[in-house]
């Protein structure tokens, strides 16, 4: 325990304990004077003495080395990242190439399988071409049998058709039209000879054949009496339009 003595104390006390008091004051005063100085200078009392004798260039060099090491660490990290991305891209490319090779192999196999049925495909193509030719060639066909039956049904009872001449359009050429503007457009002409036991009423005949499918116009070319006097002969022409086409091949193609 440090004791500090007051200098204004009694003389007896001062003189009686002069030596010890002075010594104590000297020790106490010394400790009191050095404690604030040590605290002010940041010194640790009782610690191990350490002195930094290295120059400032050494510390600056150490700091620069740390910065360089950090930069190189960043470079290494970036290089590793680039390597990882490049490896992933390589794997993706290799996978795509494998898929492409697989697809090419499947295509080759399919082509070989199709080659086995080449004859069948050729036959199908020829059949399709034949059907198309039938549709084109048959597009101008007229069912003359049904047309003649319709004409015969329209004529009066007892009339007999003795001769028939037909003419119609073809698939490659247009049908010749009349120069007479009063005659309609036609695709076929039916000319027939008919006999009647009684004098025929030509206007009635012309009106009756209007019900024939595809009728455009009609005219009586001649009416003559038989040489034996047993009846009359009539020559008549009927013009037909596109409605007279039977359309049989087109109907078959639609069903197929």
C-alpha positions in Angstrom: 0.0 0.0 0.0 1.4 3.4 -1.1 1.1 6.2 1.3 1.4 9.9 0.4 2.3 12.3 3.2 1.3 15.9 3.2 4.2 18.4 3.4 2.3 20.8 5.8 2.0 18.3 8.6 3.5 18.8 12.0 7.2 19.3 12.3 7.5 16.6 14.8 5.9 14.2 12.6 8.1 15.4 9.8 11.3 15.3 11.7 10.4 12.1 13.6 9.8 10.3 10.4 11.9 12.3 8.2 13.8 9.6 6.6 11.0 7.1 6.2 8.5 9.8 5.5 10.7 11.3 2.8 11.4 8.0 1.4 7.7 7.1 1.4 6.8 10.4 -0.1 9.6 9.9 -2.6 8.3 6.5 -3.6 4.6 7.6 -3.6 5.4 10.7 -5.5 7.3 8.8 -8.1 4.5 6.3 -8.7 1.9 9.1 -8.9 4.0 11.0 -11.4 4.8 8.1 -13.8 1.3 6.5 -13.9 -0.4 9.3 -15.9 2.6 9.5 -18.3 2.4 5.8 -19.0 -1.3 5.9 -19.7 -0.9 8.9 -21.9 1.7 7.2 -24.0 -0.3 3.9 -24.3 2.3 1.8 -22.6 1.3 -1.4 -20.9 2.9 -1.7 -17.5 4.3 -5.2 -16.9 3.9 -6.3 -20.6 6.7 -7.8 -22.8 8.8 -5.1 -24.4 8.4 -4.9 -28.3 9.9 -2.6 -30.7 9.1 -2.4 -34.5 12.4 -1.5 -36.1 11.3 -2.4 -39.7 11.2 0.5 -42.2 7.9 1.6 -43.7 8.8 0.2 -47.1 8.7 -3.3 -45.7 5.1 -2.8 -44.5 4.1 -1.2 -47.8 5.6 -4.2 -49.7 3.7 -6.6 -47.5 0.4 -4.8 -48.2 1.1 -4.9 -52.0 1.8 -8.6 -51.8 -1.6 -9.1 -50.1 -3.3 -7.2 -52.9 -1.5 -9.2 -55.5 -2.5 -12.4 -53.8 -6.1 -11.3 -53.8 -6.0 -10.4 -57.4 -4.5 -13.7 -58.4 -7.1 -15.5 -56.3 -9.8 -13.6 -58.2 -8.2 -14.6 -61.5 -8.1 -18.3 -60.4 -11.8 -18.1 -59.5 -12.7 -16.6 -62.9 -10.6 -19.2 -64.6 -12.3 -22.0 -62.8 -15.7 -20.5 -63.6 -14.8 -20.2 -67.3 -13.5 -23.8 -67.3 -16.8 -25.0 -65.7 -18.9 -23.1 -68.3 -16.7 -24.4 -71.1 -17.1 -28.0 -69.8 -20.8 -27.6 -69.6 -21.0 -26.2 -73.2 -18.9 -29.1 -74.4 -21.2 -31.6 -72.7 -24.2 -29.9 -74.3 -22.6 -30.0 -77.7 -21.7 -33.6 -77.4 -25.3 -34.5 -76.3 -26.7 -32.5 -79.3 -24.3 -34.3 -81.7 -25.4 -37.7 -80.3 -29.1 -36.8 -80.7 -28.3 -35.7 -84.3 -26.6 -38.9 -85.1 -29.5 -40.8 -83.6 -32.0 -38.8 -85.7 -30.0 -39.4 -88.8 -29.9 -43.1 -88.1 -33.7 -43.2 -87.7 -34.1 -41.2 -91.0 -31.8 -43.7 -92.8 -33.8 -46.6 -91.4 -37.1 -45.1 -92.4 -35.7 -44.4 -95.9 -34.7 -48.0 -96.2 -38.1 -49.2 -95.1 -39.7 -46.9 -97.6 -37.5 -48.3 -100.3 -39.0 -51.7 -99.7 -42.4 -50.3 -100.7 -41.2 -48.3 -103.7 -43.2 -50.5 -106.1 -46.4 -49.9 -104.1 -45.9 -46.2 -104.0 -45.3 -46.2 -107.8 -48.5 -48.1 -108.3 -50.4 -45.7 -106.1 -49.0 -42.8 -108.0 -50.0 -44.4 -111.3 -53.5 -45.1 -110.0 -53.9 -41.5 -108.9 -52.8 -40.3 -112.2 -55.2 -42.7 -114.0 -58.1 -41.5 -111.8 -57.2 -37.9 -112.6 -57.1 -38.7 -116.3 -60.5 -40.4 -116.0 -61.9 -37.4 -114.3 -60.6 -35.1 -117.0 -61.5 -37.4 -119.9 -64.9 -38.3 -118.5 -65.8 -34.7 -117.6 -67.4 -34.2 -121.0 -69.3 -37.5 -121.2 -73.1 -37.5 -121.6 -75.3 -40.4 -120.7 -76.9 -40.7 -124.1 -79.0 -43.7 -123.1 -80.7 -41.8 -120.3 -81.1 -38.7 -122.6 -82.8 -40.7 -125.3 -85.1 -42.3 -122.8 -86.0 -38.9 -121.5 -86.7 -37.6 -125.1 -88.8 -40.7 -125.9 -90.8 -40.2 -122.7 -91.6 -36.6 -123.7 -92.8 -37.4 -127.1 -96.5 -38.3 -127.7 -97.6 -41.9 -127.5 -97.1 -43.9 -130.7 -94.0 -42.0 -131.8 -91.0 -44.2 -132.6 -87.4 -43.0 -132.8 -85.8 -44.6 -135.9 -82.4 -42.9 -136.0 -80.1 -40.9 -133.8 -77.0 -38.7 -134.4 -75.1 -37.3 -131.4 -72.2 -34.9 -131.1 -70.6 -33.5 -127.9 -67.6 -31.6 -126.6 -64.2 -33.3 -125.8 -61.8 -32.9 -123.0 -59.3 -31.2 -125.2 -61.4 -29.0 -127.5 -64.3 -26.6 -126.9 -67.6 -27.4 -128.6 -68.3 -25.3 -131.7 -71.0 -22.7 -131.0 -73.6 -21.4 -133.4 -73.3 -18.0 -135.1 -77.0 -17.4 -134.5 -77.2 -15.1 -131.4 -80.7 -16.5 -130.7 -79.3 -19.9 -130.0 -77.9 -20.6 -126.6 -74.5 -22.0 -125.6 -74.4 -25.7 -126.0 -72.0 -28.6 -125.3 -73.8 -31.3 -127.2 -76.3 -31.8 -130.1 -78.8 -34.6 -130.4 -80.5 -35.1 -133.8 -83.1 -37.9 -134.2 -85.6 -39.2 -136.7 -89.0 -40.2 -135.5 -92.1 -41.6 -137.1 -95.7 -40.9 -136.2 -98.9 -42.4 -137.5 -100.7 -39.1 -137.3 -99.7 -35.6 -138.4 -97.4 -34.4 -135.6 -97.9 -31.2 -133.8 -94.4 -29.8 -134.0 -94.9 -26.9 -131.5 -96.2 -29.5 -129.0 -93.1 -31.6 -129.6 -90.8 -28.7 -129.0 -92.6 -27.8 -125.8 -92.5 -31.3 -124.5 -88.7 -31.9 -125.0 -88.0 -28.8 -122.8 -88.1 -31.1 -119.8 -85.0 -33.0 -121.0 -82.0 -32.4 -118.6 -79.6 -29.8 -120.1 -82.1 -28.6 -122.7 -81.0 -25.3 -124.4 -83.2 -25.1 -127.5 -84.7 -27.4 -130.2 -86.0 -27.1 -133.7 -87.7 -29.3 -136.2 -85.6 -29.7 -139.3 -88.2 -31.4 -141.5 -91.6 -33.1 -141.4 -92.4 -35.5 -144.3 -95.1 -37.9 -145.2 -94.2 -41.5 -145.7 -94.2 -42.7 -149.3 -96.7 -45.4 -148.6 -98.9 -42.8 -146.8 -98.8 -44.8 -143.6 -97.5 -42.0 -141.4 -95.1 -39.1 -141.0 -91.4 -38.7 -140.4 -89.9 -35.9 -138.3 -86.3 -34.9 -138.1 -85.6 -32.8 -134.9 -82.4 -31.3 -133.3 -82.0 -30.7 -129.6 -79.1 -28.7 -128.1 -77.8 -29.5 -124.6 -75.7 -27.5 -122.1 -73.3 -28.6 -119.2 -76.2 -30.0 -117.2 -76.2 -32.9 -119.5 -72.8 -34.1 -118.3 -73.2 -37.3 -116.2 -70.3 -36.5 -113.9 -69.8 -40.2 -113.2 -66.0 -40.1 -112.6 -66.2 -37.0 -110.5 -68.8 -38.7 -108.3 -66.6 -41.8 -108.0 -63.6 -39.7 -107.0 -65.7 -38.0 -104.3 -66.8 -41.3 -102.9 -63.3 -42.7 -102.9 
